[in-house]
Amino acid sequence: MNKTKEVTIGDRLKMLREDADLTQTELARELHVRHNGVISMYENGKKNLSIEMLLMYSEYFRVTTDWILKGEPATSEDDKGLNGLGGLEEIKKVYLSIRRPEVRQVAIRQLRNLAILG
C-alpha cells in the first residue's frame, strides 16, 4: 500500500525557508527568534506557530496565512493587480528568456529582495 504524505504546516515553512536559500539560523535572526531550534521545532511539527509568528512568516515570505495553514493558493482577487497590469506575464517572459540557470537563480533572489522591500 503506497501512502502519500500529507504536506504539513511545517513542510510549508521549510519550503519557504529553503526556497529563500536561508538556514534555520539565518531565518531565526531575520524573524528575531532567539534560537534556531525553535525554527526546527516549527518545521518538524514539534511546536505550534503562535498567531504572531504566523503573521511574521506570512509578511516575511509574502505568502498568505491560508497558504501556510492550509496550503491554499491566493485567491484570484489577490492576483488581479499583477495580472491586470500584465506584470506577471512580463516577469514570466523575462525569466524564461534567461538561459543560464545560475543567472535565473540570481533573478529569483533579486525578485524576493524586491518583494521584501515592498
CYANA upper distance limits for C-alpha pairs under 8 A (distance plus 0.5 A):
  7 VAL  CA     11 ASP  CA      6.38
  7 VAL  CA     12 ARG  CA      7.63
  8 THR  CA     12 ARG  CA      6.93
  8 THR  CA     45 GLY  CA      8.45
  9 ILE  CA     13 LEU  CA      6.71
  9 ILE  CA     43 GLU  CA      7.92
  9 ILE  CA     45 GLY  CA      8.05
  9 ILE  CA     68 ILE  CA      6.43
  9 ILE  CA     69 LEU  CA      6.19
  9 ILE  CA     70 LYS  CA      7.88
  9 ILE  CA     71 GLY  CA      8.44
 10 GLY  CA     14 LYS  CA      6.62
 10 GLY  CA     42 TYR  CA      6.12
 10 GLY  CA     43 GLU  CA      4.26
 10 GLY  CA     44 ASN  CA      6.12
 10 GLY  CA     45 GLY  CA      6.06
 11 ASP  CA     15 MET  CA      6.65
 11 ASP  CA     43 GLU  CA      6.54
 11 ASP  CA     44 ASN  CA      8.07
 12 ARG  CA     16 LEU  CA      6.72
 12 ARG  CA     43 GLU  CA      8.44
 12 ARG  CA     68 ILE  CA      6.72
 12 ARG  CA     71 GLY  CA      8.12
 13 LEU  CA     17 ARG  CA      6.83
 13 LEU  CA     42 TYR  CA      8.11
 13 LEU  CA     43 GLU  CA      6.47
 13 LEU  CA     68 ILE  CA      7.54
 14 LYS  CA     18 GLU  CA      6.53
 14 LYS  CA     43 GLU  CA      6.14
 15 MET  CA     19 ASP  CA      6.33
 16 LEU  CA     20 ALA  CA      6.72
 16 LEU  CA     61 PHE  CA      7.43
 17 ARG  CA     21 ASP  CA      6.86
 17 ARG  CA     22 LEU  CA      5.99
 17 ARG  CA     23 THR  CA      7.70
 17 ARG  CA     24 GLN  CA      8.13
 17 ARG  CA     27 LEU  CA      7.69
 18 GLU  CA     22 LEU  CA      6.33
 18 GLU  CA     23 THR  CA      7.90
 20 ALA  CA    109 ARG  CA      7.90
 20 ALA  CA    112 ARG  CA      8.21
 22 LEU  CA     26 GLU  CA      6.32
 22 LEU  CA     27 LEU  CA      6.63
 23 THR  CA     27 LEU  CA      6.73
 24 GLN  CA     28 ALA  CA      6.52
 24 GLN  CA     36 ASN  CA      5.93
 24 GLN  CA     37 GLY  CA      8.33
 24 GLN  CA     39 ILE  CA      6.56
 24 GLN  CA     40 SER  CA      7.43
 25 THR  CA     29 ARG  CA      6.78
 25 THR  CA     35 HIS  CA      8.01
 25 THR  CA     36 ASN  CA      5.31
 26 GLU  CA     30 GLU  CA      6.75
 27 LEU  CA     31 LEU  CA      6.57
 27 LEU  CA     36 ASN  CA      8.15
 27 LEU  CA     39 ILE  CA      8.21
 28 ALA  CA     32 HIS  CA      6.34
 28 ALA  CA     33 VAL  CA      5.22
 28 ALA  CA     34 ARG  CA      7.30
 28 ALA  CA     35 HIS  CA      7.04
 28 ALA  CA     36 ASN  CA      5.72
 28 ALA  CA     38 VAL  CA      8.40
 28 ALA  CA     39 ILE  CA      7.02
 29 ARG  CA     33 VAL  CA      6.57
 29 ARG  CA     34 ARG  CA      7.96
 31 LEU  CA     56 MET  CA      7.41
 31 LEU  CA     57 TYR  CA      8.30
 31 LEU  CA     60 TYR  CA      8.48
 33 VAL  CA     38 VAL  CA      7.94
 34 ARG  CA     38 VAL  CA      8.48
 35 HIS  CA     39 ILE  CA      8.15
 36 ASN  CA     40 SER  CA      7.08
 37 GLY  CA     41 MET  CA      6.69
 38 VAL  CA     42 TYR  CA      6.79
 38 VAL  CA     47 LYS  CA      8.13
 39 ILE  CA     43 GLU  CA      6.73
 40 SER  CA     44 ASN  CA      6.55
 41 MET  CA     45 GLY  CA      6.45
 41 MET  CA     46 LYS  CA      5.27
 41 MET  CA     47 LYS  CA      5.70
 42 TYR  CA     46 LYS  CA      6.63
 42 TYR  CA     47 LYS  CA      5.63
 42 TYR  CA     48 ASN  CA      6.74
 42 TYR  CA     49 LEU  CA      7.20
 49 LEU  CA     53 MET  CA      6.31
 49 LEU  CA     54 LEU  CA      6.35
 50 SER  CA     54 LEU  CA      6.59
 51 ILE  CA     55 LEU  CA      6.71
 52 GLU  CA     56 MET  CA      6.75
 53 MET  CA     57 TYR  CA      6.68
 54 LEU  CA     58 SER  CA      6.66
 54 LEU  CA     65 THR  CA      7.30
 54 LEU  CA     68 ILE  CA      8.37
 55 LEU  CA     59 GLU  CA      6.53
 55 LEU  CA     65 THR  CA      7.46
 56 MET  CA     60 TYR  CA      6.40
 57 TYR  CA     61 PHE  CA      6.44
 57 TYR  CA     62 ARG  CA      8.43
 57 TYR  CA     63 VAL  CA      8.47
 58 SER  CA     62 ARG  CA      6.00
 58 SER  CA     63 VAL  CA      5.50
 58 SER  CA     64 THR  CA      6.17
 58 SER  CA     65 THR  CA      6.26
 58 SER  CA     68 ILE  CA      8.01
 59 GLU  CA     63 VAL  CA      7.37
 60 TYR  CA    116 ILE  CA      7.28
 61 PHE  CA    116 ILE  CA      8.16
 62 ARG  CA    115 ALA  CA      7.77
 62 ARG  CA    116 ILE  CA      8.13
 63 VAL  CA     67 TRP  CA      7.15
 63 VAL  CA     68 ILE  CA      7.94
 64 THR  CA     68 ILE  CA      7.13
 64 THR  CA     73 PRO  CA      8.36
 64 THR  CA     74 ALA  CA      7.18
 65 THR  CA     69 LEU  CA      6.54
 66 ASP  CA     70 LYS  CA      5.97
 66 ASP  CA     71 GLY  CA      7.05
 66 ASP  CA     72 GLU  CA      6.33
 66 ASP  CA     73 PRO  CA      8.03
 66 ASP  CA     74 ALA  CA      8.37
 67 TRP  CA     71 GLY  CA      4.60
 67 TRP  CA     72 GLU  CA      5.08
 67 TRP  CA     73 PRO  CA      6.17
 67 TRP  CA     74 ALA  CA      7.75
 68 ILE  CA     72 GLU  CA      8.42
 74 ALA  CA     78 ASP  CA      6.51
 74 ALA  CA     79 ASP  CA      7.76
 75 THR  CA     79 ASP  CA      7.37
 76 SER  CA     80 LYS  CA      6.83
 79 ASP  CA     83 ASN  CA      6.71
 80 LYS  CA     84 GLY  CA      5.88
 81 GLY  CA     85 LEU  CA      6.90
 82 LEU  CA     86 GLY  CA      6.81
 82 LEU  CA     87 GLY  CA      5.57
 82 LEU  CA     88 LEU  CA      6.03
 83 ASN  CA     87 GLY  CA      6.46
 83 ASN  CA     88 LEU  CA      6.15
 83 ASN  CA     89 GLU  CA      7.83
 86 GLY  CA     90 GLU  CA      6.77
 87 GLY  CA     91 ILE  CA      6.57
 88 LEU  CA     92 LYS  CA      6.64
 89 GLU  CA     93 LYS  CA      6.64
 90 GLU  CA     94 VAL  CA      6.70
 91 ILE  CA     95 TYR  CA      6.56
 92 LYS  CA     96 LEU  CA      6.57
 93 LYS  CA     97 SER  CA      6.65
 94 VAL  CA     98 ILE  CA      7.25
 95 TYR  CA    104 ARG  CA      7.24
 95 TYR  CA    107 ALA  CA      7.96
 98 ILE  CA    103 VAL  CA      7.42
 98 ILE  CA    104 ARG  CA      6.65
 99 ARG  CA    103 VAL  CA      8.19
 99 ARG  CA    104 ARG  CA      8.06
100 ARG  CA    104 ARG  CA      6.92
101 PRO  CA    105 GLN  CA      6.82
102 GLU  CA    106 VAL  CA      6.96
103 VAL  CA    107 ALA  CA      6.72
104 ARG  CA    108 ILE  CA      6.76
105 GLN  CA    109 ARG  CA      6.77
106 VAL  CA    110 GLN  CA      6.63
107 ALA  CA    111 LEU  CA      6.72
108 ILE  CA    112 ARG  CA      6.75
109 ARG  CA    113 ASN  CA      6.67
110 GLN  CA    114 LEU  CA      6.67
111 LEU  CA    115 ALA  CA      6.68
112 ARG  CA    116 ILE  CA      6.82
113 ASN  CA    117 LEU  CA      6.96
114 LEU  CA    118 GLY  CA      6.90
